[in-house]
């Protein structure tokens, strides 16, 4: 086995797949053809990443504009370097038809109506045990997420911690006004300075956040890379506050998120930020070209998986894989 092959086998990609009731609010997220179908997006993302095709729906998850899920890019990148994959239930309603690790977590509640994470402590403990287990066999853990509505829960959590910053969005035009209304509703009558990191996460977050924080705690000195946009930047921020982690924690995001919310990423992550420079501007696939116009931007660990693949393969080779996976979904 070559040195490069050893490095791939020493790494694992974990998709934290979950739901939050807040994603059902119309106009909040493009991670699904309709608000109700956002609960199926993490299920089908999991299936595409593992099996290369949707098994629970006839069509792959698309935005209302017909733009494909970033799980297409994640599948292609991970497949191209044969990196091990683990799907982890981080608050799913339906279960994917591929092997996954069960935590028995249910979708997070709408934080504008109820306590978001009534099972937060259990989710952290589950994550901790999984992190301990993974750290025995892998030197590097890539954590991706598929949680429609997660940029909104992130916005509320950050506001609860006293931060005034905007999160990114899967939509070309971020529904900032709607997000701000939901932040105000969730925090109504409460003072943000009263919350510590765990309280903010419990009251307003989603189970992806708490499970990821648990994994980081259990993983100890093993390198953990949070793969995503402002959602994962929020997780990184929570992780530092709760676990006090050092240089073995970084965030990998796409250049699309970086150009959309540079100040948020820089403030939350600082020098621990890695940018995956991915572009489809020259592609003959219209749905992928729209990524360069500000649609989707991140999700399903797209940036981190592409970055991992680029350590071993050329940009052209990875894109050939991406186009192949995309076209196979249309058959």
C-alpha positions as semicolon CSV with decimal commas, in nm:
position;residue;x (nm);y (nm);z (nm)
1;X;0,000;0,000;0,000
2;X;0,140;0,342;-0,098
3;X;0,174;0,636;0,139
4;X;-0,117;0,815;-0,030
5;X;-0,342;0,510;0,000
6;X;-0,252;0,482;0,367
7;X;-0,348;0,845;0,424
8;X;-0,691;0,794;0,267
9;X;-0,754;0,481;0,474
10;X;-0,648;0,669;0,788
11;X;-0,932;0,917;0,726
12;X;-1,310;0,880;0,744
13;X;-1,597;1,096;0,625
14;X;-1,895;1,118;0,861
15;X;-2,224;1,270;0,745
16;X;-2,431;1,410;1,031
17;X;-2,779;1,382;0,881
18;X;-3,070;1,541;1,061
19;X;-3,376;1,763;1,055
20;X;-3,518;2,060;1,238
21;X;-3,886;2,158;1,237
22;X;-3,789;2,511;1,145
23;X;-3,705;2,396;0,790
24;X;-4,078;2,356;0,721
25;X;-4,129;2,734;0,724
26;X;-4,189;2,840;0,359
27;X;-3,915;3,050;0,201
28;X;-3,647;2,963;0,454
29;X;-3,437;2,704;0,269
30;X;-3,382;2,572;-0,083
31;X;-3,267;2,232;0,045
32;X;-3,569;2,054;-0,096
33;X;-3,833;2,104;-0,364
34;X;-4,089;2,200;-0,096
35;X;-4,079;2,280;0,279
36;X;-4,230;1,941;0,368
37;X;-3,977;1,754;0,156
38;X;-3,684;1,915;0,340
39;X;-3,720;1,628;0,589
40;X;-3,631;1,386;0,309
41;X;-3,324;1,578;0,190
42;X;-3,078;1,437;0,450
43;X;-3,217;1,088;0,389
44;X;-3,160;1,101;0,015
45;X;-2,828;1,285;0,056
46;X;-2,713;0,988;0,266
47;X;-2,828;0,744;0,001
48;X;-2,655;0,930;-0,280
49;X;-2,327;0,955;-0,089
50;X;-2,324;0,584;-0,002
51;X;-2,510;0,417;-0,291
52;X;-2,472;0,673;-0,568
53;X;-2,847;0,714;-0,617
54;X;-3,164;0,801;-0,425
55;X;-3,346;0,498;-0,283
56;X;-3,627;0,662;-0,084
57;X;-3,746;0,897;-0,361
58;X;-3,767;0,871;-0,737
59;X;-3,575;1,194;-0,786
60;X;-3,261;1,328;-0,618
61;X;-3,308;1,631;-0,390
62;X;-3,323;1,950;-0,593
63;X;-3,370;2,316;-0,512
64;X;-3,695;2,470;-0,639
65;X;-3,484;2,587;-0,936
66;X;-3,379;2,230;-1,020
67;X;-3,022;2,256;-0,892
68;X;-2,885;1,922;-0,766
69;X;-2,793;1,847;-0,407
70;X;-2,426;1,898;-0,321
71;X;-2,427;1,531;-0,216
72;X;-2,349;1,467;-0,585
73;X;-2,012;1,638;-0,543
74;X;-1,949;1,465;-0,210
75;X;-2,027;1,122;-0,354
76;X;-1,798;1,175;-0,652
77;X;-1,508;1,314;-0,448
78;X;-1,517;1,042;-0,183
79;X;-1,567;0,767;-0,440
80;X;-1,269;0,890;-0,639
81;X;-1,032;0,833;-0,345
82;X;-1,226;0,543;-0,187
83;X;-1,251;0,714;0,152
84;X;-1,455;0,527;0,416
85;X;-1,800;0,677;0,484
86;X;-2,025;0,672;0,791
87;X;-2,381;0,806;0,796
88;X;-2,491;0,911;1,145
89;X;-2,849;0,978;1,252
90;X;-2,836;1,330;1,395
91;X;-3,210;1,386;1,417
92;X;-3,372;1,215;1,119
93;X;-3,746;1,168;1,074
94;X;-3,721;0,896;0,808
95;X;-3,432;0,652;0,791
96;X;-3,209;0,610;0,483
97;X;-3,206;0,282;0,292
98;X;-2,831;0,247;0,328
99;X;-2,626;0,135;0,630
100;X;-2,609;0,405;0,897
101;X;-2,532;0,440;1,267
102;X;-2,844;0,476;1,479
103;X;-2,864;0,717;1,773
104;X;-3,246;0,719;1,801
105;X;-3,248;1,098;1,787
106;X;-3,561;1,264;1,649
107;X;-3,579;1,595;1,457
108;X;-3,500;1,908;1,656
109;X;-3,796;2,122;1,759
110;X;-3,870;2,463;1,612
111;X;-3,676;2,694;1,849
112;X;-3,932;2,972;1,804
113;X;-4,195;2,748;1,966
114;X;-4,025;2,494;2,193
115;X;-3,697;2,392;2,352
116;X;-3,500;2,288;2,045
117;X;-3,300;1,996;2,190
118;X;-3,473;1,816;2,478
119;X;-3,228;1,526;2,426
120;X;-2,913;1,738;2,397
121;X;-2,717;1,565;2,672
122;X;-2,791;1,224;2,523
123;X;-2,684;1,342;2,177
124;X;-2,356;1,481;2,313
125;X;-2,288;1,154;2,495
126;X;-2,365;0,953;2,180
127;X;-2,129;1,174;1,982
128;X;-1,859;1,138;2,246
129;X;-1,873;0,758;2,231
130;X;-1,862;0,765;1,851
131;X;-1,568;1,007;1,856
132;X;-1,379;0,780;2,095
133;X;-1,448;0,480;1,871
134;X;-1,345;0,655;1,549
135;X;-1,027;0,796;1,702
136;X;-0,898;0,442;1,761
137;X;-0,901;0,361;1,389
138;X;-0,859;0,693;1,210
139;X;-0,618;0,985;1,231
140;X;-0,846;1,233;1,056
141;X;-1,225;1,270;1,081
142;X;-1,413;1,477;0,823
143;X;-1,754;1,584;0,960
144;X;-2,011;1,691;0,700
145;X;-2,376;1,783;0,758
146;X;-2,710;1,761;0,586
147;X;-2,958;1,965;0,792
148;X;-3,204;2,183;0,598
149;X;-3,276;2,498;0,799
150;X;-2,942;2,466;0,979
151;X;-2,819;2,812;0,882
152;X;-3,124;2,952;1,061
153;X;-3,068;2,753;1,381
154;X;-2,706;2,870;1,358
155;X;-2,818;3,232;1,328
156;X;-3,035;3,200;1,638
157;X;-2,762;3,025;1,840
158;X;-2,507;3,291;1,746
159;X;-2,751;3,567;1,838
160;X;-2,817;3,397;2,172
161;X;-2,441;3,414;2,236
162;X;-2,441;3,787;2,168
163;X;-2,301;3,780;1,813
164;X;-2,439;4,012;1,549
165;X;-2,350;3,835;1,225
166;X;-2,525;3,682;0,926
167;X;-2,514;3,316;0,832
168;X;-2,510;3,191;0,474
169;X;-2,797;3,025;0,286
170;X;-2,874;2,756;0,028
171;X;-3,075;3,020;-0,160
172;X;-2,924;3,263;-0,409
173;X;-3,086;3,552;-0,225
174;X;-3,052;3,489;0,146
175;X;-3,391;3,529;0,326
176;X;-3,223;3,758;0,580
177;X;-3,543;3,938;0,682
178;X;-3,721;3,610;0,754
179;X;-3,422;3,480;0,950
180;X;-3,410;3,799;1,154
181;X;-3,780;3,769;1,233
182;X;-3,726;3,413;1,355
183;X;-3,426;3,519;1,563
184;X;-3,636;3,786;1,732
185;X;-3,922;3,544;1,788
186;X;-3,696;3,279;1,939
187;X;-3,516;3,525;2,166
188;X;-3,830;3,723;2,250
189;X;-3,796;3,881;2,593
190;X;-3,462;3,714;2,661
191;X;-3,118;3,868;2,698
192;X;-2,859;3,703;2,477
193;X;-2,580;3,752;2,730
194;X;-2,763;3,518;2,969
195;X;-2,678;3,210;2,759
196;X;-2,361;3,005;2,767
197;X;-2,272;2,786;2,469
198;X;-2,452;2,470;2,585
199;X;-2,765;2,663;2,684
200;X;-2,777;2,841;2,348
201;X;-2,738;2,511;2,165
202;X;-3,001;2,337;2,376
203;X;-3,257;2,614;2,341
204;X;-3,208;2,705;1,975
205;X;-2,984;2,457;1,790
206;X;-3,018;2,125;1,612
207;X;-2,884;1,779;1,692
208;X;-2,613;1,800;1,428
209;X;-2,450;2,067;1,643
210;X;-2,461;1,876;1,970
211;X;-2,360;1,545;1,812
212;X;-2,063;1,710;1,640
213;X;-1,952;1,873;1,965
214;X;-1,973;1,531;2,128
215;X;-1,767;1,367;1,853
216;X;-1,499;1,634;1,887
217;X;-1,487;1,577;2,262
218;X;-1,452;1,201;2,223
219;X;-1,199;1,225;1,942
220;X;-0,944;1,394;2,167
221;X;-0,619;1,468;1,984
222;X;-0,741;1,311;1,657
223;X;-0,776;1,573;1,384
224;X;-1,138;1,677;1,323
225;X;-1,231;1,882;1,016
226;X;-1,574;2,046;1,020
227;X;-1,686;2,044;0,655
228;X;-1,945;2,307;0,573
229;X;-2,034;2,674;0,570
230;X;-2,158;2,899;0,847
231;X;-2,333;2,602;1,012
232;X;-2,001;2,428;1,066
233;X;-1,833;2,756;1,159
234;X;-2,095;2,781;1,435
235;X;-2,018;2,423;1,543
236;X;-1,646;2,508;1,552
237;X;-1,726;2,812;1,770
238;X;-1,943;2,606;2,006
239;X;-1,679;2,334;2,018
240;X;-1,409;2,576;2,127
241;X;-1,633;2,721;2,397
242;X;-1,749;2,383;2,528
243;X;-1,448;2,157;2,469
244;X;-1,165;2,410;2,451
245;X;-1,010;2,233;2,151
246;X;-0,684;2,348;1,999
247;X;-0,520;2,336;1,657
248;X;-0,651;1,990;1,567
249;X;-0,990;2,141;1,475
250;X;-1,044;2,328;1,148
251;X;-1,330;2,425;0,916
252;X;-1,325;2,348;0,544
253;X;-1,571;2,545;0,334
254;X;-1,618;2,641;-0,029
255;X;-1,510;2,964;-0,192
256;X;-1,881;3,027;-0,258
257;X;-1,956;3,052;0,115
258;X;-1,639;3,251;0,174
259;X;-1,742;3,513;-0,084
260;X;-2,094;3,525;0,063
261;X;-2,016;3,558;0,435
262;X;-1,641;3,632;0,471
263;X;-1,669;3,835;0,791
264;X;-1,876;3,568;0,968
265;X;-1,631;3,292;0,879
266;X;-1,327;3,498;0,973
267;X;-1,475;3,606;1,307
268;X;-1,585;3,256;1,407
269;X;-1,297;3,049;1,271
270;X;-1,001;3,281;1,220
271;X;-0,683;3,107;1,103
272;X;-0,838;2,759;1,128
273;X;-1,031;2,813;0,803
274;X;-0,953;2,615;0,486
275;X;-1,107;2,717;0,153
276;X;-1,187;2,459;-0,117
277;X;-1,169;2,650;-0,444
278;X;-1,433;2,475;-0,653
279;X;-1,600;2,614;-0,966
280;X;-1,831;2,476;-1,235
281;X;-1,834;2,787;-1,450
282;X;-1,693;2,597;-1,750
283;X;-1,922;2,295;-1,709
284;X;-2,179;2,203;-1,973
285;X;-2,424;2,108;-1,695
286;X;-2,654;2,402;-1,627
287;X;-2,755;2,288;-1,277
288;X;-2,393;2,277;-1,161
289;X;-2,302;2,608;-1,328
290;X;-2,563;2,775;-1,108
291;X;-2,347;2,702;-0,804
292;X;-2,118;2,978;-0,932
293;X;-2,413;3,217;-0,938
294;X;-2,468;3,185;-0,563
295;X;-2,707;2,889;-0,545
296;X;-2,661;2,625;-0,271
297;X;-2,295;2,718;-0,188
298;X;-2,234;2,426;0,053
299;X;-2,388;2,119;0,211
300;X;-2,336;1,746;0,266
301;X;-1,964;1,803;0,326
302;X;-1,910;1,915;-0,032
303;X;-1,615;2,146;0,031
304;X;-1,436;1,910;0,267
305;X;-1,476;1,606;0,045
306;X;-1,352;1,798;-0,260
307;X;-1,055;1,928;-0,060
308;X;-0,973;1,574;0,055
309;X;-0,984;1,444;-0,302
310;X;-0,765;1,727;-0,432
311;X;-0,484;1,609;-0,206
312;X;-0,453;1,307;-0,437
313;X;-0,622;1,389;-0,770
314;X;-0,631;1,670;-1,023
315;X;-0,926;1,907;-1,050
316;X;-1,010;1,765;-1,394
317;X;-1,014;1,406;-1,268
318;X;-1,249;1,492;-0,982
319;X;-1,481;1,687;-1,209
320;X;-1,504;1,390;-1,445
321;X;-1,624;1,186;-1,147
322;X;-1,872;1,460;-1,049
323;X;-2,020;1,482;-1,399
324;X;-2,043;1,104;-1,412
325;X;-2,236;1,084;-1,083
326;X;-2,464;1,370;-1,189
327;X;-2,551;1,207;-1,523
328;X;-2,606;0,867;-1,361
329;X;-2,878;1,023;-1,142
330;X;-3,069;1,138;-1,448
331;X;-3,092;0,792;-1,605
